[in-house]
Amino acid sequence: MLAVVAVAAYLIAKNYSGLRSAVSTMGVAAIVESLLLAVAGTAAIGQIWTSVLRGLGARVATGEASGVFFVSQLGKYLPGSVWPVLAQMEFGRRIGTGRRTMLAANLLMLAIVTATGLITGAALLPWSSADGLHRYWWTLLLLVPLLISLHPRVIPAVLDRLFVVARRPPLGLRVTNRAMLAACLWGFAVWLLLGGHLLVLTRTLGAHGGSAVAAAVGGMGLAFATGLIVIPVPAGAGIRDGVLIATFAVQIGHTAAIAVALASRVLLVLADVALAGLGAWFGRRARSRLAAGTTAP
């Protein structure tokens, strides 16, 4: 946790001058509006995970889920990209959910986020700015296996096979069709919200019309998915920015596109930190209520 906080503080401090420049260029109102949409979009990612976890049979309250997911997400800023998964598996033990169930939920969540992001980018970017899609076309090669993995039985079945090979009992769980549908709908909602987060910024720099909307929503979907695909890079650092710069440079110029990418990264870090704080508070309240109910006569 100390390492995560230190890295998050470093990222904010490192990009502070860029954020200050963005505030002076784009205006305080636009930055605040963009931050609120970033928080809403990040919260929607949590809803994907919660939907899948409940679809796997875990009985987890919203407060407990928030305490687990948003706090663990700070681990993505450490190199390796495995820390959120390990944190969720450990937290799952505290709420009475098996580690393997938490692993399955995380893998399904990542598959949904990546697949819906690639679909959104492939559908919208040709209508707005094809540069980002042209440069990162190779990410679409993963779309077919990702779509296959969205079938409710695929990832749990693969995990069962791996557990058998490792001489462990199989998971024996399957996510419900209803939960997968809800999670996928939340996935597309994520890109609408995070795309709005970008659109607020690009409009202040001259982007207008339907092409601006398509570039913002599609660009964020492709950028986020590409950042997840490149696993060793913490939180897609550099990769996500590159996609956004390539997408927006055609519309608002290269320098302005860099400003938007930097501002977006800092605002998303702030959103993660804010939601982690709220999640920790809600999670503590949920555990306190549970403890009070357990000890009541």
MOURWO-V803274 format. One record per residue. RES is the residue in one letter. D_FIRST is the distance of its C-alpha to the first C-alpha in Angstrom with 2 decimals. Layout:
res = <RES,RES>
d_first = <D_FIRST,D_FIRST>
//
This chain:
res = <M,L,A,V,V,A,V,A,A,Y,L,I,A,K,N,Y,S,G,L,R,S,A,V,S,T,M,G,V,A,A,I,V,E,S,L,L,L,A,V,A,G,T,A,A,I,G,Q,I,W,T,S,V,L,R,G,L,G,A,R,V,A,T,G,E,A,S,G,V,F,F,V,S,Q,L,G,K,Y,L,P,G,S,V,W,P,V,L,A,Q,M,E,F,G,R,R,I,G,T,G,R,R,T,M,L,A,A,N,L,L,M,L,A,I,V,T,A,T,G,L,I,T,G,A,A,L,L,P,W,S,S,A,D,G,L,H,R,Y,W,W,T,L,L,L,L,V,P,L,L,I,S,L,H,P,R,V,I,P,A,V,L,D,R,L,F,V,V,A,R,R,P,P,L,G,L,R,V,T,N,R,A,M,L,A,A,C,L,W,G,F,A,V,W,L,L,L,G,G,H,L,L,V,L,T,R,T,L,G,A,H,G,G,S,A,V,A,A,A,V,G,G,M,G,L,A,F,A,T,G,L,I,V,I,P,V,P,A,G,A,G,I,R,D,G,V,L,I,A,T,F,A,V,Q,I,G,H,T,A,A,I,A,V,A,L,A,S,R,V,L,L,V,L,A,D,V,A,L,A,G,L,G,A,W,F,G,R,R,A,R,S,R,L,A,A,G,T,T,A,P>
d_first = <0.00,3.80,5.37,5.01,6.17,8.50,9.86,10.53,12.20,14.05,15.35,16.63,18.17,19.66,21.38,22.25,25.85,26.26,25.03,27.35,30.14,29.54,29.75,33.03,34.38,33.34,33.32,30.91,32.15,31.44,27.89,27.19,28.94,27.07,23.68,24.86,25.95,22.64,20.92,23.73,23.52,19.80,20.48,23.34,21.17,19.51,23.12,23.87,21.26,22.40,26.03,25.60,23.73,26.53,29.07,27.94,28.82,25.54,26.20,23.21,23.57,22.46,20.11,18.48,18.34,16.72,14.02,13.35,14.05,12.74,9.21,9.24,10.99,8.32,7.92,11.50,10.99,10.30,13.75,15.21,14.65,14.13,10.42,11.22,14.14,12.60,10.10,13.30,15.36,13.42,13.35,16.99,17.95,17.11,19.38,22.05,21.78,22.16,19.69,22.51,23.13,19.57,20.07,23.41,22.16,19.58,22.31,24.79,22.61,22.11,25.85,26.81,24.77,26.14,29.66,30.10,28.79,31.30,34.05,33.50,33.54,36.60,38.43,37.95,37.62,41.22,42.44,40.60,39.28,39.72,38.32,34.72,36.00,38.52,36.00,33.48,36.13,34.87,31.95,34.65,35.64,32.67,33.80,36.26,34.00,31.28,33.93,35.07,31.58,31.61,34.35,33.01,34.12,33.08,29.37,29.67,32.83,31.25,28.44,31.22,33.03,30.10,29.53,33.26,33.22,30.38,32.56,30.26,31.54,31.48,29.30,32.51,31.11,32.17,30.80,33.54,35.40,34.84,31.05,31.14,33.49,31.33,28.24,30.34,31.70,28.25,27.58,30.53,29.59,26.29,28.42,30.80,28.13,26.19,29.61,30.63,27.65,29.17,32.73,32.33,31.40,34.08,36.80,36.51,37.26,40.31,39.34,41.51,42.98,42.10,41.10,38.31,36.99,37.30,35.60,32.61,32.10,33.09,31.29,27.91,28.52,29.44,26.73,23.86,25.49,26.09,22.49,21.55,24.43,23.34,20.48,19.36,18.77,15.29,16.03,19.67,19.54,23.19,24.63,24.25,25.49,28.44,29.58,29.50,31.40,33.96,34.40,34.89,36.74,39.96,39.77,38.55,38.71,36.32,35.15,34.48,32.68,30.27,29.66,28.98,26.54,24.54,24.67,23.62,20.52,19.35,20.37,18.51,15.23,16.15,17.08,13.80,11.99,14.96,15.04,11.42,12.45,15.72,14.48,12.41,15.63,17.97,16.24,16.46,20.04,20.90,19.81,21.74,24.78,24.66,24.54,27.35,29.40,29.03,30.16,32.92,36.43>
//
